[in-house]
């Protein structure tokens, strides 16, 4: 038996070598399909299913605060609540807090200024995760911001990694000593270049209790579940609400496994890619099965004679599926090589996902892809053999010279229908995703994105304290406004789409202690005019709105409707949490602007004069009617020179156009869009190739029939119409099934994958038209051969 199997395997190899065209096309299709599957499986496995790279990671949990009465499901944790959880919880072995600062710090290295990100952590943060610095030591209790830990990525910029520990750097004009280098795994919690110490004492001020900005991770005691911890957090929350009603009323703790909280933002995109990859695998193997059926037609006499001469039916089936298995095995091995090369490109397109999951193509995925390919090869080979070997061998011998059997034609038509249907499903998803993507990017975000230059400014610490910042910012506006090529210059404490926006709670006197979360931005100069945000009511800020003037504020339309849904906002008063003024008068209402993301609705926002809320961290925005990137870079250099001329310690970093910021903010959605659209194009091409192969084989096998028809008076044009009509009939059935499948997938995706996408009839029609066009072109190429058809030549062999 083993010698027979070896003989059949060698025979399959020789048959494939005699047909290099079929061999190359099939290997190309399978390699491309399996390589795509390997990459997507790698990301899904590493990001969604693999344990986090922390010791006993299943014991780790992420904690937030929530306020159901205000519709806030998850929010940062206040220092007061964190201290209560740390000191009172009996179900947590340890708990640590972190704060990812959205603003960059300025690292001075020789004559170079580098913008670096920073985060602050409590001394127990690393021990809670169960990690230690790869070099140096962690923070100790009560250690201040004169020391720092550095990320492994940034440490590579120094001369040697070991020289980093113990070195002193100038960070935001302060000398900081580096005491250790953190492993890359910590970046799964927060991406940062520098990590600074943060401590909270047992006694927390009322101001700190009302400020919610911390992220908190905890480690459960052995045998403790998340549900028990939720109950304990509710108990602690009720006690805090009784003791501190002004800051903790209606707030409660929220907990989730750390793994779930990390991957939940990537799960929809990865599941969508996985579904698309599975559908394209079906397309690829349907193509291979059609090719194998065509090759078995030429071998029918051989297989029938072997059957008649005593060969066993299993051996005949092994001989029939051998080519499919060999092709799948070869495609699987080649796909690993291609996937290794493509994985770097995929990681470059989405560094956030790769950092979250430590993505790598490992032996498990390699074995999985090869096994998956071989299994699909066995199944497709068995179905193919079943289609060609289902009749009596005597009948097969008598019909071997005639052409395909009815069973073979039925299987081939069914495979074409499957390919067309799957292609319609993938094309429908791609069309909907493309429509959604372009609607998001084309929609007006509330501010201009073209001809707008931005730069992050770090003002130096001055003797005049915070009161000196507005004057320095005003001087910067005057000097920059004089540069050629600029139409308007202003300053704001934050920019849309740059990091997580700073939010504060606002309240109005007539509604008591009820508060709403709002984006908070301090501005100076013609900010709204420069940004292109329209002033709908009232006025913009004026020179009289100084530190000695009346406290004023401007709200956007979303916040105005939220606070005063029954009337006008002008002249009303509101209070901003952590503001030094007890209340501010609303002097203007501006249009809505999307600060957090282009994909979500505009955020409620309150604007205050920078003169009444000084900050050393500001952004310069300049309107420039120059589209060339080189000119924008020149302007950025001129702004940097002007800033240094005003004060040598002013730092200017991250000079970018607003269009570049908007483009970068869509990275994740754009990645999903590119991959699914690419898979849809591959699906249409594979379906078209399948239609072409079936029609070509049918044309060659029906030459006698066409000869008789022409001899009886049929025109070549009529034969061409006949071929196209039969193709449209098969494709029409497949398109109908594809539309039904797309509708079913839409409902599934709406619940589990991409809730924001909604398919409609237009997307189904467009996908069907695309598929029908591709199928018509694929069928028309071999069908035009009958236009010059000669019945004499076709019947001469008879």
C-alpha positions, 0 to 999 in steps of 0.5 A: 500500500505504501509503495502504491501511495509513493507511486501515485505521489510521483505520478502526480508530480510528473503530471504537474511538471507536464502542465507548467501553465496550470502549475504556475497559475494554481501555485500563484493563486494558492500562494497569494491566498494562503499568504494573506491568510497567514498574515491575518491569522498572525495578527488575530492570534497575537492580538486577540488570543495570545496572553499578554506578556506579563506574568499571570496576566489573567489576574490583571484588570483595568479599572475606571470610573463611570457615571451612568446618570451622565451617560459616561461609561468609562472615565479616568480615575481621580487620585482620591478614588485611586488611593481609596482602592489602593488602601481599602481593597482586600481583593487586589494584591496590588494596584498601580496608576499611570497617566499618559500625557498627551503633550510632548516634552522637549528633549535636548540632545547636544544642539538638537531638540526632540519632541518625546512623549511622556507618561507618569506612573506610581511606584507600584505600577511596574510591580503590579504588571510583574515586570522590571526594567531590562536595565537599571532599577524601578522607581522607589517610594516618594521619588520625584521627577528628577529621575526617569525611566526610558523606553527601549525604543528611545534608548537606541538613540543613545550611543550605547544602551548601557550608557543610558542608565545613570546619564543626565539629560535636559528634559523640558529645561530640567535635568533628569537622571535616567535610572532604567530602561523599560521593556517594550511590553509596557507600551501595551498599556501606554505608548511613551518615550519617558516614564516619570514617577508619580506619588499620591499620599493618603490625604488627598485634596478636594481638588484632586478628588474631582479631577479624573485623569488616571489609568489604573491597573490592578492584580487580583488575588488568587481565586478572585473573580472580576464580579467579586471585585466589582461588588467591592468597588461598589461598596467603596464607591458608596462610602466615597459618595457619602464622605465626598458628595460634591466630587464622588456622587453618582460615580462608581468603579468599573473593572474589566480584564486587562487583555480585553481592555487592550484589544477591544479597539482592534477586535472589529478591524481584525475580525473583519479582515479575518472574515474577508480572508476566509472568503478569499480562500474559498475563492482561491480553492474554487478556482483550483477545483475548476482547474482540476476538474478540467485536468481530470477530464483528459484523464478519464479514460486512464482512470476508467481503464485502471478501475476496470483493470482492478485498481481499488476505488480509494487508490483511484481517489488518491490518484485524483486528489494527489495533484490538489494536495501537492498544489496546496502543500507547495502553495502553503510553503511558498505562502510562508515565504511571501507572508514573512516578506509582507508582514513587515509592510503590514506592521509598517502600515499599522505600528499601533497594532503591532506594538499592542500584540508583539506580532511575529510569524511563529511556528504555530501559524506556519503549521496552521497555514500548511495544515489548513492548505493541505486540508483544503487540498484534500477536500477540494481534490475529493470533491473534484474526484467525486465530480469526475468518478461518480459514473460506472467505469464502462460508461466513462470509457465510452464517453471519455472522448466526448467531453465533460459529463453532466456531473462535471458541468454541474460541479463546475457551474456550482463552483463558478456560482460560489466564486461569483457569490463570494466575490459579490459579498467581499465587493459589497463590504469593500464598497460600503467601507469605501463609501464610509471612509470617503464620507468621513474624510470628505465631511467638513470637521468644523475647521479647515484642513487645507492651507493650515500650518500647526506647530507645538510650542513649549514656552519657558519657565519665566520669573513672572510665572504663569502671568507671563505666558500670554504676553510671550504668546502675544509677542509670538503671534505678532512676530510670526504674523509678519512672515511672508505667506501667512494670512493669519496667526493664532494660539491655542492650548490644544489642537484637534485630532492631536492626542486625547483632548483635554476635557473639563466638567462644566455646570450651570447655576440653574441646574445645581450640581449636575455637570457635563464633560466638555473639551477645554481650550484656551486661545489667543488671537484670531483663533476662530478665524484662522481655524475656519470655525464660524462664529454663529452668535455673539463675538470672538474674544477681544483684547479687553478679555484680559486677566483683569477683565470679566471672565468670559467663555465661548461655547460651541453649538453642541455644548450650547444645546446640551446646557441650554436646550430651551433657549439662547446661550449668550449672556448665560453663566457657566462654571468650569471645573478647576477654573480659578474663576467661579463662573464665566459669561458666555459671549459667543457661540461657534460652530462644532468641531471634531477634536477627538476623531473624524469618525465621531460626532463633534465634541462639546467644547468651551473656549476661554481666553489664554490671558485668563487661563495661562498655559506654557503648552500651546500650539501656533496655527497659521493660515498659509495659502501654500500647498507645496510641502517644501514651502510649508517646511520652509515656513515651519523653519521660519516660525522656529527661528522667530520663536528662538529670536523672542526667547532662546528657550522657546521650543518649537516641535511637530510642525505639521499641516492640518491635512497631515494631522487629519490623514494620520488620524485615520490610520486604522480605518485606512488600513482596514479599507486598503486590505479589504478593498485589495481582497475585493479586487483579488476576489473579482479577479479570481472570479473572473479567471474562474469564469474564463476557465469554465467558458474556455473549457466549455468552448473546446468541449462543445466544438462539435456541437457548435459545428453542427449548429453552424452547419444548420445555419446558425450565425457565429454571433448567435453562438456568441450570444448563447455562450454569454447568455449561459454565463449570465445565467450561472453568474446571475444565480451566484450574484443572487446568492451573493447579495443574500450572503452580503445581507446576512453578513451585514447583520452579523457585522452590525452586531459583532464587527463594524457597528458603524457600517450600514449596507444598502441596496445601492452597495448590493447593486454596484457590487453585482454590476462590478461582478457581472461586468468582470464575468462578461469580460472574462466570458467574452474573451473566449466567446469571440473565438466562435465569430470565426468558427469553421464547422468543417474544421470542427467536424473533420475529426468526427 
